[in-house]
Amino acid sequence: MQAYDKIFSIVPRGSGELVTNAAKEAGAFGGTILMGRGTASNSILQILGFGDSAKDIVLIVAEKEKSDAIRDSIILASKDKRRPFGVLFKLAVSDFYRSGQAFLGEEKGENMNENNTHKLITVIVNRGYADDAMDAARKAGAGGGTIINARGTAREGDATFFGMEIVPEKDMIMIVAENSKVDAIMDAIKNLPCLSKPGSGVAFASPAADFTVLGKPKNQDK
């Protein structure tokens, strides 16, 4: 059965097309670009380059056999950009559907375990609490994150969604952290006062393979 990867790239606003074009040249179907903002403090900009600035989050689902070539193509396309230009990593996809075809995917429970030095922490909170969550995550060792404005999809009159009270406006925070720091970051987030009320937010972590900082190698960056 065909296996798939989800390739994430987080780059400066306006650079999403560079990523998707490079991916398509290497065999990707295409990609989806989301808009978010970075949250890193100045003291760690040199690590991930996520200042409080606009970002493009590029999502690409690709056949696993092509994902390394797509990753290499994106790295090559950004090689002349000032480092750190952004980051790239992969998540395993258990099921994938393309219009006109049946569900496709790898066996359930199969994990992407090669080169898993980082995890993607995803936090969903009611609008206005994203900065509180990021402050706590930074104090626990996170390098930075990206915030995406979102909204709930429940119908009027529905009480909860995944145990969360229905508040239409949401913030989704994506934090890529080293494995050794994930437990401390998750503990810091779940102990936030704004999340003390049951149903006020959710957080989960997923292995992120092949974490790469995009841009010129350090010894070539001027």
C-alpha positions, -999 to +999 in steps of 0.1 A: +000+000+000+013+034-009+026+055+020+026+093+022+043+121+041+031+155+050+059+180+044+057+213+065+076+244+056+074+277+076+089+306+057+086+344+055+053+357+041+053+357+003+078+328+001+052+300+000+052+300-038+089+294-038+084+263-017+054+249-037+071+255-070+102+237-059+080+208-045+061+205-078+094+204-098+103+173-077+070+155-082+046+169-056+009+173-065+009+209-052+006+225-018-016+246+005-003+279+019-016+291+053-009+325+068+004+329+103+028+350+124+060+341+142+063+346+180+100+341+188+118+367+210+149+385+197+172+364+218+164+332+198+159+346+163+193+331+153+179+296+161+147+296+141+142+330+127+106+333+139+104+369+150+070+385+155+064+387+117+042+373+090+048+337+079+036+313+052+030+278+064+032+254+034+015+220+037+024+194+010+012+157+010+035+136-011+042+099-018+068+087+007+091+076-022+092+112-035+094+131-002+132+131+001+135+145-034+109+171-026+126+180+006+160+183-013+143+205-039+130+229-013+164+231+004+180+238-029+155+265-038+162+283-005+200+279-005+207+315-014+183+330+012+197+345+044+198+319+071+177+312+090+151+315+062+127+290+077+123+254+087+111+222+071+100+189+086+079+158+078+050+141+095+037+106+086+002+104+070-019+074+079-046+080+052-047+101+021-076+107-003-074+123-037-106+132-055-117+103-077-096+078-058-101+056-027-084+062+006-047+054+004-022+051+032+003+032+053-007+006+079-023+021+110+001+025+139+032+027+117+053+056+128+079+077+110+108+070+133+138+079+111+156+111+120+130+120+147+150+146+167+120+170+170+083+170+176+055+193+164+035+206+194+000+218+183-020+239+207-056+251+201-069+278+224-096+305+224-086+336+205-064+359+226-045+333+246-019+323+221+007+347+234+002+334+269+008+298+257+039+309+237+053+327+267+050+296+289+064+274+261+095+297+257+102+297+295+101+259+293+127+258+264+107+263+232+126+283+205+096+299+190+063+291+173+038+301+146+003+312+153-026+307+129-059+324+134-088+299+131-124+294+139-146+267+153-169+248+130-197+237+154-233+247+148-251+272+170-264+253+200-237+227+201-222+226+235-187+213+229-161+203+203-135+178+214-145+188+250-139+225+243-166+251+248-177+265+215-160+299+210-159+306+173-125+324+172-095+302+179-057+304+178-037+274+167+000+275+177+026+253+161+058+248+180+087+226+168+108+215+197+136+191+204+124+158+218+142+164+251+122+196+257+087+184+247+076+171+281+086+204+299+068+225+272+037+204+274+036+206+312+041+244+310+012+248+286-013+226+305-006+245+337-015+278+323-043+297+342-062+303+309-064+265+304-074+257+340-110+254+331-120+220+316-126+223+279-107+255+274-080+242+251-062+211+236-025+203+230-008+173+213+026+164+200+036+145+169+070+132+158+086+155+132+112+138+110+141+153+091+139+187+108+159+212+087+167+249+089+164+265+055+188+290+040+225+293+034+248+272+056+262+292+085+297+293+070+283+309+038+259+334+054+272+370+052 
